[in-house]
């Protein structure tokens, strides 16, 4: 379905700090498991489970995701993610930061498209930095004319991760 739910959930988790009540819910579930185990397991197995629960519980209480604000100053929209050869794919970058942002000062490549084997297919070149005002966007169109059917990924400039949406081109 190309929804990438795991990545979306991970991104949401990384953007927010873990709320205190979520920690209490996990610890409550561990406690419930221990109570149930005490009622049904032999003592030696119960002690082993207590040790494992202590390790897991202490790990959960120390859980605080890293929050890198700079990673989330720009958001990307790709549409459509499935098209026919020769269609245009709209690639939009949105400034979601609290101030105007100069888009990609360090390199003239705004984004790169690779095939499923990570071979570069297309680089979007920008001759000079683009200033995107707060909550505004800038968009490009990738013409898929002459592009072989298959799966493609988009990497933002200077980043080694793709934008989590795979573009599928069909005949």
Phi and psi restraints in degrees (value plus and minus 20) as a CYANA .aco file:
   2 UNK   PHI      41.5    81.5
   2 UNK   PSI      14.1    54.1
   3 UNK   PHI    -110.6   -70.6
   3 UNK   PSI     -42.2    -2.2
   4 UNK   PHI      31.6    71.6
   4 UNK   PSI      31.8    71.8
   5 UNK   PHI     -84.6   -44.6
   5 UNK   PSI     -57.9   -17.9
   6 UNK   PHI     -80.2   -40.2
   6 UNK   PSI     -66.4   -26.4
   7 UNK   PHI     -85.8   -45.8
   7 UNK   PSI     -58.3   -18.3
   8 UNK   PHI     -83.7   -43.7
   8 UNK   PSI     -64.5   -24.5
   9 UNK   PHI     -83.7   -43.7
   9 UNK   PSI     -63.3   -23.3
  10 UNK   PHI     -82.0   -42.0
  10 UNK   PSI     -63.1   -23.1
  11 UNK   PHI     -81.7   -41.7
  11 UNK   PSI     -63.4   -23.4
  12 UNK   PHI     -83.0   -43.0
  12 UNK   PSI     -59.4   -19.4
  13 UNK   PHI     -84.2   -44.2
  13 UNK   PSI     -63.2   -23.2
  14 UNK   PHI     -89.9   -49.9
  14 UNK   PSI     -48.6    -8.6
  15 UNK   PHI     -94.9   -54.9
  15 UNK   PSI     -46.8    -6.8
  16 UNK   PHI    -134.6   -94.6
  16 UNK   PSI     128.1   168.1
  17 UNK   PHI     -96.9   -56.9
  17 UNK   PSI     136.0   176.0
  18 UNK   PHI     -90.4   -50.4
  18 UNK   PSI     106.7   146.7
  19 UNK   PHI     -95.3   -55.3
  19 UNK   PSI     126.6   166.6
  20 UNK   PHI     -79.5   -39.5
  20 UNK   PSI     -60.0   -20.0
  21 UNK   PHI     -87.0   -47.0
  21 UNK   PSI     -47.0    -7.0
  22 UNK   PHI     -85.9   -45.9
  22 UNK   PSI     -57.5   -17.5
  23 UNK   PHI     -84.5   -44.5
  23 UNK   PSI     -61.5   -21.5
  24 UNK   PHI     -84.8   -44.8
  24 UNK   PSI     -56.0   -16.0
  25 UNK   PHI     -83.9   -43.9
  25 UNK   PSI     -65.5   -25.5
  26 UNK   PHI     -81.7   -41.7
  26 UNK   PSI     -63.9   -23.9
  27 UNK   PHI     -85.5   -45.5
  27 UNK   PSI     -55.9   -15.9
  28 UNK   PHI     -84.4   -44.4
  28 UNK   PSI     -60.9   -20.9
  29 UNK   PHI     -84.1   -44.1
  29 UNK   PSI     -60.4   -20.4
  30 UNK   PHI     -83.8   -43.8
  30 UNK   PSI     -62.8   -22.8
  31 UNK   PHI     -81.6   -41.6
  31 UNK   PSI     -62.4   -22.4
  32 UNK   PHI     -81.9   -41.9
  32 UNK   PSI     -59.7   -19.7
  33 UNK   PHI     -83.1   -43.1
  33 UNK   PSI     -60.7   -20.7
  34 UNK   PHI     -85.2   -45.2
  34 UNK   PSI     -61.5   -21.5
  35 UNK   PHI     -82.3   -42.3
  35 UNK   PSI     -65.4   -25.4
  36 UNK   PHI     -83.7   -43.7
  36 UNK   PSI     -61.5   -21.5
  37 UNK   PHI     -84.0   -44.0
  37 UNK   PSI     -58.1   -18.1
  38 UNK   PHI     -80.9   -40.9
  38 UNK   PSI     -54.8   -14.8
  39 UNK   PHI     -97.1   -57.1
  39 UNK   PSI     -48.9    -8.9
  40 UNK   PHI    -136.9   -96.9
  40 UNK   PSI     -37.2     2.8
  41 UNK   PHI    -119.6   -79.6
  41 UNK   PSI     137.2   177.2
  42 UNK   PHI     -88.9   -48.9
  42 UNK   PSI     137.3   177.3
  43 UNK   PHI     -77.1   -37.1
  43 UNK   PSI     -62.8   -22.8
  44 UNK   PHI     -83.7   -43.7
  44 UNK   PSI     -60.2   -20.2
  45 UNK   PHI     -89.8   -49.8
  45 UNK   PSI     -56.1   -16.1
  46 UNK   PHI     -83.4   -43.4
  46 UNK   PSI     -63.0   -23.0
  47 UNK   PHI     -81.7   -41.7
  47 UNK   PSI     -63.5   -23.5
  48 UNK   PHI     -79.2   -39.2
  48 UNK   PSI     -62.4   -22.4
  49 UNK   PHI     -86.7   -46.7
  49 UNK   PSI     -55.8   -15.8
  50 UNK   PHI     -82.8   -42.8
  50 UNK   PSI     -63.5   -23.5
  51 UNK   PHI     -82.7   -42.7
  51 UNK   PSI     -66.6   -26.6
  52 UNK   PHI     -81.3   -41.3
  52 UNK   PSI     -62.0   -22.0
  53 UNK   PHI     -84.4   -44.4
  53 UNK   PSI     -57.7   -17.7
  54 UNK   PHI     -84.1   -44.1
  54 UNK   PSI     -63.3   -23.3
  55 UNK   PHI     -82.9   -42.9
  55 UNK   PSI     -68.5   -28.5
  56 UNK   PHI     -84.4   -44.4
  56 UNK   PSI     -64.2   -24.2
  57 UNK   PHI     -81.4   -41.4
  57 UNK   PSI     -62.9   -22.9
  58 UNK   PHI     -87.6   -47.6
  58 UNK   PSI     -54.4   -14.4
  59 UNK   PHI     -85.0   -45.0
  59 UNK   PSI     -61.3   -21.3
  60 UNK   PHI     -84.9   -44.9
  60 UNK   PSI     -60.2   -20.2
  61 UNK   PHI     -88.1   -48.1
  61 UNK   PSI     -43.7    -3.7
  62 UNK   PHI    -110.3   -70.3
  62 UNK   PSI     -20.8    19.2
  63 UNK   PHI     -92.1   -52.1
  63 UNK   PSI      94.9   134.9
  64 UNK   PHI    -163.7  -123.7
  64 UNK   PSI      89.8   129.8
  65 UNK   PHI     -86.3   -46.3
  65 UNK   PSI     128.4   168.4
  66 UNK   PHI     -90.1   -50.1
  66 UNK   PSI     119.3   159.3
  67 UNK   PHI    -141.6  -101.6
  67 UNK   PSI      87.5   127.5
  68 UNK   PHI    -128.6   -88.6
  68 UNK   PSI      79.7   119.7
  69 UNK   PHI     -81.7   -41.7
  69 UNK   PSI     -56.9   -16.9
  70 UNK   PHI     -82.4   -42.4
  70 UNK   PSI     -47.6    -7.6
  71 UNK   PHI     -87.2   -47.2
  71 UNK   PSI     -44.0    -4.0
  72 UNK   PHI    -130.8   -90.8
  72 UNK   PSI       3.5    43.5
  73 UNK   PHI    -100.5   -60.5
  73 UNK   PSI     -43.0    -3.0
  74 UNK   PHI    -143.3  -103.3
  74 UNK   PSI     116.6   156.6
  75 UNK   PHI    -139.1   -99.1
  75 UNK   PSI     129.9   169.9
  76 UNK   PHI    -139.0   -99.0
  76 UNK   PSI     122.4   162.4
  77 UNK   PHI    -148.0  -108.0
  77 UNK   PSI     110.4   150.4
  78 UNK   PHI    -144.3  -104.3
  78 UNK   PSI     107.0   147.0
  79 UNK   PHI    -171.7  -131.7
  79 UNK   PSI     113.2   153.2
  80 UNK   PHI    -101.3   -61.3
  80 UNK   PSI     143.5   183.5
  81 UNK   PHI    -113.6   -73.6
  81 UNK   PSI     -26.0    14.0
  82 UNK   PHI    -158.0  -118.0
  82 UNK   PSI     105.0   145.0
  83 UNK   PHI    -170.1  -130.1
  83 UNK   PSI     154.2   194.2
  84 UNK   PHI    -115.3   -75.3
  84 UNK   PSI     134.6   174.6
  85 UNK   PHI     -74.8   -34.8
  85 UNK   PSI     109.9   149.9
  86 UNK   PHI      79.5   119.5
  86 UNK   PSI     -31.3     8.7
  87 UNK   PHI     -96.5   -56.5
  87 UNK   PSI     143.2   183.2
  88 UNK   PHI    -115.4   -75.4
  88 UNK   PSI     117.2   157.2
  89 UNK   PHI    -128.8   -88.8
  89 UNK   PSI     104.4   144.4
  90 UNK   PHI    -108.7   -68.7
  90 UNK   PSI     107.5   147.5
  91 UNK   PHI    -140.1  -100.1
  91 UNK   PSI      98.1   138.1
  92 UNK   PHI    -142.2  -102.2
  92 UNK   PSI     115.6   155.6
  93 UNK   PHI    -131.1   -91.1
  93 UNK   PSI     113.1   153.1
  94 UNK   PHI    -138.3   -98.3
  94 UNK   PSI     111.4   151.4
  95 UNK   PHI    -104.3   -64.3
  95 UNK   PSI      86.3   126.3
  96 UNK   PHI    -124.3   -84.3
  96 UNK   PSI      -8.2    31.8
  97 UNK   PHI    -101.9   -61.9
  97 UNK   PSI     158.4   198.4
  98 UNK   PHI    -111.1   -71.1
  98 UNK   PSI     -10.6    29.4
  99 UNK   PHI    -170.5  -130.5
  99 UNK   PSI     147.9   187.9
 100 UNK   PHI     -83.1   -43.1
 100 UNK   PSI     130.9   170.9
 101 UNK   PHI    -155.8  -115.8
 101 UNK   PSI     111.7   151.7
 102 UNK   PHI    -101.1   -61.1
 102 UNK   PSI     103.7   143.7
 103 UNK   PHI    -106.2   -66.2
 103 UNK   PSI      95.8   135.8
 104 UNK   PHI      32.1    72.1
 104 UNK   PSI      55.8    95.8
 105 UNK   PHI     -97.0   -57.0
 105 UNK   PSI     -53.3   -13.3
 106 UNK   PHI     -95.5   -55.5
 106 UNK   PSI     -40.3    -0.3
 107 UNK   PHI    -168.6  -128.6
 107 UNK   PSI     127.2   167.2
 108 UNK   PHI     -98.2   -58.2
 108 UNK   PSI     -23.7    16.3
 109 UNK   PHI    -110.7   -70.7
 109 UNK   PSI      96.0   136.0
 110 UNK   PHI     -96.1   -56.1
 110 UNK   PSI     -65.4   -25.4
 111 UNK   PHI    -178.1  -138.1
 111 UNK   PSI     137.8   177.8
 112 UNK   PHI    -144.7  -104.7
 112 UNK   PSI     120.1   160.1
 113 UNK   PHI    -127.9   -87.9
 113 UNK   PSI     113.3   153.3
 114 UNK   PHI    -143.2  -103.2
 114 UNK   PSI     138.1   178.1
 115 UNK   PHI    -101.0   -61.0
 115 UNK   PSI    -195.6  -155.6
 116 UNK   PHI     -88.0   -48.0
 116 UNK   PSI     -33.8     6.2
 117 UNK   PHI    -118.8   -78.8
 117 UNK   PSI      -6.9    33.1
 118 UNK   PHI      45.5    85.5
 118 UNK   PSI       3.2    43.2
 119 UNK   PHI    -102.2   -62.2
 119 UNK   PSI     109.0   149.0
 120 UNK   PHI     -81.3   -41.3
 120 UNK   PSI     113.3   153.3
 121 UNK   PHI    -131.2   -91.2
 121 UNK   PSI     -60.4   -20.4
 122 UNK   PHI    -175.1  -135.1
 122 UNK   PSI     117.8   157.8
 123 UNK   PHI    -136.1   -96.1
 123 UNK   PSI     109.8   149.8
 124 UNK   PHI    -108.5   -68.5
 124 UNK   PSI      92.4   132.4
 125 UNK   PHI    -114.6   -74.6
 125 UNK   PSI     116.0   156.0
 126 UNK   PHI    -138.9   -98.9
 126 UNK   PSI     110.1   150.1
 127 UNK   PHI     -91.2   -51.2
 127 UNK   PSI     -46.9    -6.9
 128 UNK   PHI    -169.5  -129.5
 128 UNK   PSI     140.4   180.4
 129 UNK   PHI     -77.5   -37.5
 129 UNK   PSI     126.6   166.6
 130 UNK   PHI    -127.8   -87.8
 130 UNK   PSI     103.8   143.8
 131 UNK   PHI    -109.6   -69.6
 131 UNK   PSI      98.4   138.4
 132 UNK   PHI    -128.7   -88.7
 132 UNK   PSI      99.6   139.6
 133 UNK   PHI     -88.2   -48.2
 133 UNK   PSI     140.8   180.8
 134 UNK   PHI     -74.1   -34.1
 134 UNK   PSI     108.9   148.9
 135 UNK   PHI      44.2    84.2
 135 UNK   PSI      -0.1    39.9
 136 UNK   PHI    -127.1   -87.1
 136 UNK   PSI     153.5   193.5
 137 UNK   PHI    -155.9  -115.9
 137 UNK   PSI     146.6   186.6
 138 UNK   PHI    -157.2  -117.2
 138 UNK   PSI     118.1   158.1
 139 UNK   PHI    -153.0  -113.0
 139 UNK   PSI     133.1   173.1
 140 UNK   PHI    -148.4  -108.4
 140 UNK   PSI     146.6   186.6
 141 UNK   PHI    -146.7  -106.7
 141 UNK   PSI     109.6   149.6
 142 UNK   PHI    -120.1   -80.1
 142 UNK   PSI      98.3   138.3
 143 UNK   PHI    -105.0   -65.0
 143 UNK   PSI      97.8   137.8
 144 UNK   PHI    -108.3   -68.3
 144 UNK   PSI      -8.4    31.6
 145 UNK   PHI     -82.0   -42.0
 145 UNK   PSI     106.9   146.9
 146 UNK   PHI      63.0   103.0
 146 UNK   PSI     -18.3    21.7
 147 UNK   PHI    -109.9   -69.9
 147 UNK   PSI     110.3   150.3
 148 UNK   PHI     -83.7   -43.7
 148 UNK   PSI     124.9   164.9
 149 UNK   PHI     -78.2   -38.2
 149 UNK   PSI     123.1   163.1
 150 UNK   PHI     137.0   177.0
 150 UNK   PSI    -184.8  -144.8
 151 UNK   PHI    -129.0   -89.0
 151 UNK   PSI     118.0   158.0
 152 UNK   PHI    -153.6  -113.6
 152 UNK   PSI     131.5   171.5
 153 UNK   PHI    -144.4  -104.4
 153 UNK   PSI     131.7   171.7
 154 UNK   PHI    -134.9   -94.9
 154 UNK   PSI     108.2   148.2
 155 UNK   PHI    -131.4   -91.4
 155 UNK   PSI     106.7   146.7
 156 UNK   PHI     -89.4   -49.4
 156 UNK   PSI     135.9   175.9
 157 UNK   PHI     -77.3   -37.3
 157 UNK   PSI     114.9   154.9
 158 UNK   PHI      52.3    92.3
 158 UNK   PSI     -14.1    25.9
 159 UNK   PHI    -134.2   -94.2
 159 UNK   PSI     127.4   167.4
 160 UNK   PHI    -120.4   -80.4
 160 UNK   PSI      -8.1    31.9
 161 UNK   PHI    -134.1   -94.1
 161 UNK   PSI     129.2   169.2
 162 UNK   PHI    -110.5   -70.5
 162 UNK   PSI     149.1   189.1
 163 UNK   PHI    -104.0   -64.0
 163 UNK   PSI      -0.6    39.4
 164 UNK   PHI      47.7    87.7
 164 UNK   PSI     -17.8    22.2
 165 UNK   PHI    -139.8   -99.8
 165 UNK   PSI     101.5   141.5
 166 UNK   PHI    -112.2   -72.2
 166 UNK   PSI     113.1   153.1
 167 UNK   PHI    -114.2   -74.2
 167 UNK   PSI     108.5   148.5
 168 UNK   PHI    -128.8   -88.8
 168 UNK   PSI     104.0   144.0
 169 UNK   PHI    -132.2   -92.2
 169 UNK   PSI     108.2   148.2
 170 UNK   PHI    -136.9   -96.9
 170 UNK   PSI     148.2   188.2
